[in-house]
Amino acid sequence: MSHVTRQISRRSMLKATGATAGAVGIGTTALAPPAAAAGASFAHPGLLHTGADLDRMAAKVKAGAAAHTAGFAKLTANRHAQSGWTANPQATVVRGGAGQNYAILYNDVHAAYQNALRGHVSGDSAHLDTAVAILNAWSAELTTLAGNADRFLAAGIYGYQIANAAELVRDHPDFELGRFQEMLTTVFAPLSDSFLVKHNDAVVSNYWTNWDLTAMCCVLATGILCDDKARVTRAVEYFKHGEGLGSIRNAIPVVRDDGLAEWLEAGRDQGHALLGVGLMGTFCEMAWNQGIDLYGYDDSRFLKGAQYVAKWAMGGEVPFTANTRRKGAINGWSGSETVTEAAPVDPAMTRPIWAMIANHYTKRRGLPASYLTRIAAKASPEGGGGDYGPNSGGEDQIGFRTLAVSGAKGTGGGAGTGGSAGPAASGAASPAAGAGAAAGSDARPQTGATASPSATSATTGDLAATGSNDVIGWTAATGVTALAGGLLLLRRRERVRRASR
């Protein structure tokens, strides 16, 4: 029996025993996430894709459904999704500082994920075999993630991504699951766990929202893949109540009466704000597939923040509440920075982050989300790593969510749900939508994030900010030269200038 056949047979058995959820409610924010199976720990596969997702994608592509076919075409055209890809594992991966070689890792990670996804959708076992070969090569070689503060980004981003690739082939007979789990728990996850506790020995607000979110995604993905309930619980608790800027009320500090909620990192720049929204969506989706509803947490606060960023990223006018953030090292240098308005935007800039978020709120929950709907349509069909520029900024999301989630509205466990199967993780209870809201949710955090690289960087040692060069390179690679040419939109400023003439 081929591996693909075994996978399909195994998923059918799970459905027969009730591991997949039944129909979900539509048109109410009281929707429950996938139901728990009695006595079960974690659903597998159960990160960004469930068994029901994989079955649906394969069936829809085979039937020629337009959105799925377009999404699959983006996948098959990507150079990473070819079964001839050969891994180039390294013992040490460096991001930040001398000797950087991390591009080797992220290219192999995307090749593993894309081949695994392509193998499940097409039924071609050669792609699954390629994914397994890549992952086995890295787990046999990698021992260290090094570099300046950016090593924490490498651990977080590539940790959650490589875990998602592994989850898709965890039952392949040739996959060294135990060895891979050891690599994930000794090389990637410890850096992410440490960052959420100590923030690289900086004040808690030194690092922007997306730094926390990368670490949170790695810790959650590691916990699920390794059946580690304590890690999952820690990650979920941090999402709800963490001190850093990645927890939901610090990332989205102001909820407004118009149904939008201000995204803190909109005061930094567009590229990093999009990164943060994509990472929070990834975190919520992985939790959802284990029965934990964070999409609906705190009266669907993430929906309001994502709507805000979508409107702003399309060039719309948005409010922004000024905030001052502390930065620096504990018992070392210190400073502060005040941000008074949302950063300029280029509506042509995009990342493959919108289909999954729009699908959850409009298809699973049946809620209106006009800005999400518009920006998701604009970005469709979404590609993945390698489709959004040659540098790391274009590789921060694994993508292909048009393929993964497109479908009919309101069919639990089928088209449009984007994942509905799986036991819930015990120890991390699923709140009803709206639970956890507290008085003062509009209050600003007392502290904030790190500044972009500046003259102070030389005195901060390992407290490095990152991403500005990548954003410029990634934007230019997509054919958008607004950053270099000064064509970015900031309608508020333009209107003030016109009024003063």
Disulfide bonds with the S-S distance in Angstrom:
none
